[in-house]
Amino acid sequence: MLNRSLLRSRVFHRLYGLQVVFDGTMSSFFDRIRESMEWNPESGEKLPKEEFKKIVKQEKQKFLDLVLLDSTGKEKDQTIANELLPEYKSQIAQESLRARKSLMESAESVHQAYLSSLDFIGEFCSYGSILEKEKEKNLPKGLPQSQTFKMIEDNPFMVFFAKNKHFSRKKSGIDWSREEDCIRMVFIDSSKNDEEFKSYLTKGAKTLEAKREILLHLVSERIFSHQGFNSLFEERFISWFQDKKIVRNMVRKFIKELDPQKDDYEHTPLSSNWEEDREFFLDLWDHSIKDWKENESFLAKQAKNWDPDRIALIDKTLIIMGMAEMVHFPSIPVKVTINEYIELSKKYSTPNSKTFVNGVLDKVSGKWMKSGKVKKSGRGLIDNK
């Protein structure tokens, strides 16, 4: 399931990507400023090289200042910087909206991938009946087709999935009849190459839990590890390799809690409390975006080695997310916030980043708690340093 740490990671990925897009957009507008100022409008001739460099630098700085000041671009002194600003702000707004939508889709796609995985397991388990129509060359050597089907019928968990193999079709929207080759390949590879499954197909299992365990084994060691299965899901779910472990654990939880004798069942939830986690997810994104310029400016004023232009974008993104979280989530202890972003820096940045991220966030939190900008509420949170 998704937890707060994983949600922070998703916000980080999309926020980092958005800043890369912003940097590219800024560069393209700088190019347009440069192109528009190359010629003298009165003489129609190219400006002298040094003069050209000077005025381009000035106009770029003016454009950057207008962006940082969140100007409307309607000042009386109309220059190319003022003229381009509304178009730039419109592009940035559109990119921000697209990124936010993509962020939510990335979380919701986990549930869709989970449902599709259940469908695939249902098709896998029902493949024994298809084997009756296949030639024996597709089976492990010496194993009768009827024996394969018998052992699947003898497993109530496999029977449940085979019987309900389309229970999520309306939600997942996948027509598995078009994926028969992939299902066949995964089943045949498992029956030929997996020793535990081969043993089960010949000897069976005596207890209900042993039958549950063989399906759990197939899910972890065969289905979710199979190249064909992963290729299929990678095509359908853009974040599959990021989400694969989460989805696999959701499927395993579903099987562990499944009573195959009952017709009703409950799906594994996306998180322990998705309503609250969804709010946290979107609020962290919105506050990080809204406070970006202000927090970047604050960092620039603290010390030279905190100059945002000298901080790697990965580290800057993590620090600014941490700053937003400290201010806007009063129920989350400062220590928890700092530790979360240290862990993200270990995962996504350089070996030295954890120390840097820790140092910056620790100093920022100290200043802000002293000034009252960071206020924590709730039992045990008044003194959380």
N, C-alpha and C positions, 0 to 999 in steps of 0.2 A: 504494500500500500504506500501511498504518498505520505510523507511526513513533512514537518516544517523545514528540516534540513534539505530535503530534496526539492521542496518548493523554492527555497532560497537559491538553490543551484540553477533551477529553471529561469528564475528572474535574472540571475547573473548572466546566463548564456544569451538571453534575448537582449538584455541591456547593453552588454558588451558589443553584440552585433549591431545594435542600433547606433551606438557611438561610432563604430567604424563607418556606418552609412553616413552619419552626420559629418564626419571628417571628410569623406569623399564628396559630399554635397558642397561643403565649404570650399574645397579645392577647385571644384568645377566653377563656382562663382568667382573665385579669385582669378581663374583663367579668363573668364568673361570680362572682368575688370581690366585685366592686362591687355586683352585684345581691343577693347573699346578705347584705350588711351594711347595706342601706338602711334596714331596719326594726329597731327595738328589740324583741328577742324577749320581753322581760318586759312592756312596755306595749302592744306591738302598734302603736306609732306610729312615724312616720318620725323618724329622728335629725335633730337640728339640722344645718344645712348645713356649718358649719365642723367640727363634731365628726365628721360623716360623712366629709368629705374627709381628715381626719387619720387616722382608723382604717383607711380604705381604703388610704391611702398606706403605712401601717405593715404592713398585711397583704400588700400587693403586694410590699413589700420582703422580708418574711419568706419569701414563696413563692419569690421570685427567689434569695434566699440558700440556701434548701433545694435548689433546682435546681443552683446553682453548687457547693454542697458535696456534691452527689450523695447527698443524704439519702434514707432509706427512707420517711420520712413517718410513722414509728411512734413518734415522741417522745411522752412523757407529756402534754405540753401540746398537747392536741388542738384545733386551730383549723381554720378553713376552708382555710388554706394546707396544713396537714398532710393534711386529708381529700382534697384535690384532687390532691396530688402523685402518688400511684400511678397514677391515671388519665392524668395528663399524661405520665408516664414511659412508660406503655404505648403511648400514641399516638405519641410520639417514636420509640420502638423500631420500631413498625410502619412509620412513614414512612421510617426509615433502611433497613429491609430492602427496602421497595419501591424505593427509590432505587438501592440497590446492584444489585438485579435488573435494573432499567431500564438501569443503566450497562452491564452485560454485554450486554444485548440490543442496545444501541445499537452496540456494536462488532461483534457477530455479524451484525447486520443489513446491515453493509457487504458481507459475503460473500454473503448472500442477494441483495442488490441486484446484485452482480456477476454471479451465476449467471442472474438474471432478465434482465439486459442481454444476455448471450450468447444466451439464448433469443430475445429480441426481434430480435437481429441475424439469427439463423437464420430467423425468420419473414419478416423483411424480404428476405433473400436468396432465399428460396423463393417470394416473391410473383410472380416472373416467370412461373412455371407457372400461377399463378392468373390472370394477365393474359390467358392464352389464352382464358379464358372471359368476359373483360370486353369491353366495347365500346371501340372505338378512341378515343372521346372522352376516355377516362381517361389516354391517353398523350400525350406531347409531339406537337404537330402534325406530321404527315407521317412519324412513326416507326412502322413496322410492328410488330405485337405479336411476331412471330417474331424480329425483330431484337433486341428487348429481352431475350427469353428466351435467344437465341443468345449475347449478350454476357455474360450471367450464367453460362451454361454454360461459357463460355470462360475464366472466372476461377476457378481451383482453390480460392481462399480462400472465395469466395462459395459454390461448390459444397460445400465442406466444411461451412460453416455451415448451408446448406440441407439437407444430408443428415443433419446431427446436430442439427437444430433443437430436438429434445426431450431432448438428452443430460443436461440438468440439471433436467428437469421434476420428478423425484422429490424433488430437494433444494429447489427453489425453490417448488414447490407451486402454480404458476400455470397455469391452463388458458387457453392463448393463443387457442383457438378462439373465446373470448368477447371477444377484443380485436381482432378482424379489422378493424373500422372504423378503429381507431387505426393499425394496421399499414399498411392501404391508404392512409390519409391521409399518413403519413410517406413512403411510397414514391412516391406520385404527386407530392407536393410536391417531392421530391428530383429526380425525373426531369423535371419541368417547369421548375424554378427554379434548379437547381444547374448552372452552366456546365460544371464538370469532369465531373460525372456524365453530363450530356447529351452531352458530347464523347466520353466513353468508350462510351456506348450506340451511337453512330454509327460511331466509328472504332476502338474497342477499345484495347488496350495491347499493346505488343510484348514486353516482358520480364516475368518473374515478379515482380520487385520493383515494377514499375509497377502491376501488378495488385494487389499487396499495398497499395500506396500509395493506390489509389482507395478501397479498403475502409476504410483508416485515415482518409482524408479524410471519408468518409461518416459514420463514427463520431463524429468530432470536430465537424465543421461542420454536419452535418444531423441525425443521430439524436439526439445528446445536446443539441442546441440547439433541437430541435423542441418547440413548446408542447404538442402532443398527447402526446408521449413523456414529457415532464416532468410533466404533469398526472397521467398514469397512475401514474408512479412516486411522485409525491408522495402519492397516495392510499394506496399500499401500504407506503411506507417513511416513517415520521414524520420522520426526519432527512435526507431525500433531498437537500435543497439544501445541507446541511452536508457530505454524503457524495458528492455528485455528481462532483466533481473527482477524488476518490480512486478511485471506481468506474470512471470514464472512463479513468484512467491504468492501472488494472488490466486493463481490456479491451484497451487499446492494447498493453500489454506482452504479453498473451496472443497477439494477432495478430502482433506483431513476431517472436515466438519460435515461431510455428506452422509446422510442416512439413505442408502439406496432403496430401502423398503418403502420410503415415503415419496409421494408424488410431488409434494411441495418442497421447495429449497430456497435458500437465500444466497444471493450473490455476494461475493466479497466486496465490501465498499471501497471506494476510491481512496478514502482516508478514514480515520476514526471519527472525524466530524467534518465532513466536506463543506458544510455551510460556513463554519467558522474559518476553516483553512482556506476556502476560496476567498473570503473577505481579506484575510491576511495576505494572501497571494497577490491580489489585485492592489490592495492598499500599499504594499511594499513597492510594487512597480510604480504606482502613481506618485507616491511621495519621493521616490528616488529620482524620477524624471523632473518633478516640479522643483525639487530642492537642488538639482544638479549644479546650476550656475552659482547659486548662493554658497553652497558647500565647497565648490571648487575655489571660489574667491576667498573663502575663509582659510582654506589650506594655504593659499598663496601668501597670505598675510602673516602666517605663523613663523616660518623660517625658510631660508633659501633651499635647504634640502627637502622641503615639502613643496617646492614649486611644481604645480600641476603639469607644466610642460615637460618636466624631467621625470615624472612618475610614469611607469609603464601603465598602459591603458587597463590591463587586467587588474593591477593593484589599485589603480584609481577607482575603477568600477566597484571593487569590493569595499574600499574605504568609504565611498560615498553612499553605498547601500547601507553599510554599518552606521554611518552618521544619521541617515534617515530613520533607520530602525530605532536607534536610541531615543530620538526625539518623539516619534509618532506612535510608539507602542509602549505605553506606560506600564503594562503588566509584564513585560519581558525584562528580566534583570540585565543590567549592563554587562556583567560578566558572561552571561549566556550569549548575548549578541557578539561580543568580542571573540569568544571562543568559536562561534559558528563561522565567522569570517576568517579566522586563523586556519580552520580546517579547510575551507574553500581555497585559501591561498596555497595550502600544501598540495591540494589536488590539481589546481589549474595554473599555478605560477611557478616562479623559480625557487630554489632551496632557501634563499635569503628573504623571500617575500614574507614568510610567516612572522619573522622578527620585525620587519618594517611595518606590516599591517597592524600587528599587536601594539607596537610603540605609538603609531599615529593615533589609533582609535583610543588607546589608554589616555593619552594626553588630551585629546579632544573631549573625551567624556569627563575628565577632571575639570577642565575649563567650563564646560557646559553645565555640569552639576553645581559648580560653585556659583555660576551666574543665574542659575534657575531655569535655563533653557531645557535641560533634561530633568524631568520630574517623574519619579516612579511612584506608582500607587499599588496598594495591596499589601497583605501581610508579608513581612520579611523583605520588602522591596524598598523601604525608605533608605536603608543603609545597605546598598548592594555592591559596594566596591570591595 
